[in-house]
Structure formats: C-alpha cells, structure tokens
Amino acid sequence: MLQSVLLTAGSLIPGLQRAPASDHLGVDTLKYAASTGGPACTVFLNALNGTADAYHSLAEADRGYQVGGSSGGIQLETMLIGYASAAQAQRVLTDLRNRTPQCPKVDYTLNGNALAYTGISNLPLQKAGDDSVGVQASSAWNGGEPSPVTMDTVREGSVVISIWVSNDPAPAPLLQLASTAAVVDLLQAEGAS
C-alpha cells in the first residue's frame, strides 16, 4: 500500500520529475550514530530517518524527484514508513520534536561519507496528518559547501510520511503541498483497501 501513496511525477508540482537514484523499497536497517553532539543527536538522526533498528518499522517505500529537470536544483524525496501501531509511529515524531532543539549541529558517517548538519532547528509548518514536525538545517557532504535541507515528518495513523526538500531557498510551500498530498493519498488508499 505504501508504494501506491508515493507521489506521481507531474501530478503535484509543475516540472516535478522522477529521480530514481533516490528510490528505495524495504526496511532501512541502518542505525545512525552521531560523532558530535552526544546521545541527543544520535536520537535525532535515527528519528529523522525513522530507522528500523531504533523504531522497529515494518515497511518502507521511498521515491525521489527533482524540480525543473536540474540535478543540482531543488530535490524532493518522499519516504513512507509503516509501523505496527500509531503509538510506535508517534514515538518517531516525539523523539524528533524533543531532540531537534538539543542538537543544533551534528556530524556523522554514512557509507564512508562524512556528513554534517548545521543550523538545525524546528521549522514552523501548518500541521499535516495526525501530527507533524518540521525541521530545517544546512547539510554538507565530505566537507563540501553546505546546502539547505528541510524536512516535514508527518504521522497519519501508523504511517510516518517524511518529505525532504533540498536546495530550495523558500521550501515551506513545497513541503506543505507535498505533505498534504501524501496524507490525502494515504487516506484514500486506506479507504480503498
């Protein structure tokens, strides 16, 4: 069912095109470990990514997009993660909400790459679904130039929908549009099943 909810290129945003390199199907078994920022930042990273090891997810479907056809331009990724109950899904949002203010900067390693988030803070967004948490930061890979990244993590029932927007100087409208559309699609898919 999660796959049926993923946004369709062109249906949501003019110029939205698929970027299949970001697609993933299956449970994310990575466990993130912060090399700076202490335990709060490790919890932040795992909540931000809804990892199976930390939160016991049952299924995941991810899909990537780019806006306007430029690989260096605005990128959007949707991740839908299913949990056994609404309470388990809510734990992801609660940890993310509580740890974001405690973790303004974090460094970590992923698949041999050095990653850093700086300027981490809550992003005020209109509530989507049963609950939602917005986060903004700058992200840098392997010491490169930082670029803006924002995330809206939404819980609808036992599903967590995570929308990531990169390289957008004013991401709130795109985040809100994508989050709202994903919740509507999820509710329609649940009603049809």
N, C-alpha and C positions, 0 to 999 in steps of 0.2 A: 504494500500500500504506500510506503514512503516514496518509492520511485514515482508513483502516479501523481504525487503532490509537487514534485520538483518543477520549478518554473520552466516555461517553454520559451525559447528564444523568440523575440519579436512580439510575444503576446503581452508583455508588461511594459517595456520601455522601448521607445523608438531607437533603433541602432544597436539593440542588445543582440550579441552573437555568442554562440556556444564557444567555450574554450575547454575542450575535452581533456586537456592535460591535468585539469583540476578535479576531474571526476573520480569518485571512489565509491565502491559499494562493499559493504561489510563492516564489521565492528572495528573501531580504532582501538588497538590493544596497546598503544604507546602509553607510557607513564612519563609525564614531564617532570623534570627536576630543575628548579631554579639554581643557578650558580651564584646569584646575588639576590639579596632581598629576604632571605630566610624562608621559614616554613609558610608564611602567609603568601609569598609569591609562588611557591610550589602549588599550593591550593588554588591560587588564582589561575595559573596556567592550565591545570587539569580541569577546572570548572569552565574556563574559556573554551576549551576544546571538547568538553563533555566526554572525557576518555572512559573507555570501558573498564580499565583497570581500577580507576578511582570510583566510578559511579555505576558500574555493572549494567551498561547499556546492552540491549538485546539485538538491535539492528541499527544500521546507519546507511544513508544514501546521500552523497554529496554531488553537486554539479557546479561547474564553473562557467563564467561568462565574461565577456569584455564588452564595453560600451563604445560604439563608434568604430570598431574594427581595428583599433590600435593596440598592439600587445603591450605598449608602455603606458597606455592610458588607463582609464577607470576600469577596475576589475570588480566583479561581484561573484561571491561564492555563497551557495546555499547548502546548509548541512541540516538534515533531518535525522534526529536520533531518538529511537524508541526505547522506553523503559518499562519495567514491569508494572509500575503504578505511578499515579500523579504525584505521590509523596516522594518517590525516588527522583522523578524529574524535577520537582521543586527544589530538592537539595542542591542541584546544579546551580539554579538561579540564586538561592540563598547564599551559597558559598561565593559566587561571583559578586553579588551585591556587597557582601560583608568584606571581602578581601581586596576589592578594587581600591578603596581609599588607603589601605595599608601597604599597597605595592605600587608606588609611583614610577618605579624603574625596575626592570628585571632583565637579566642576561641568562641564556640557556643554550644548550647544544641540541640540535636535532639532525639526525642522519649525517653527522660530521660537519654540519654548518653551525657557525656561531651566530646566534640571533639575539637581538636586543629590542626591548620595548622601552621607550622613554615617554614621559609626559602622560602616563596612564591616569585616566580619571573617568568618572561617570559622565555619560552623555545624556542630557535630558531629552527624552523622546516621548511621544504620546504612547500610552500603554497599548500593547497589542496582545491578543490572546488572554489567557487567564492571568498571566504575569509576564513582565518583560524587564530586561536590564540592558541599558545602552552603555557602551564603553568606547573611549577614544584613546588613541596613542599615536606615536611615531614608531615605525618599525624599520630596522636595518639588518641586512644580511651580510655576514662576513666583513664587517667594518665599512660597508658601503654607505652611501647617502641615505639618511632616514626619509621615509615617505609616510604620509598619513594613512592610517588604517582605523576603521570604525566597525563596531560590531553591535548588532541588536540580537540579544538572546531571548527567545520567546518560549514560554511554556503554554501549550494547549493540551489539556488532559495529561496523558502520559508521554507526550512527544515534546522534545525540545527542538525548536527551529532556530538555527543560528545563521544570521545573514552577515556576511563580511563585505565591506566595501573598501577598496584600496585606491589610492591616488586621486581621490575626489576632494577638492578643497571645500566643498559645501555638501557633505554626504547625507545630511538628515532627510531631505525629501526622498532620495533614492532608497535609503534604509527603510523609512516608513512605508513607502509604496510596496517594496518587496516583502516586508514583514506582514503587512495587512493582506496582501495577495496570497501568501503562503498559508496563513491561518484560514482564509476563506476556502482555499483549495483543500486543505486538510479536513475541515468540517464537511465539505461536500463529499470528499472521498469516504469519510466515516459514515455519512448518511446513506451513501450508495451501497455500503457493504453490509 
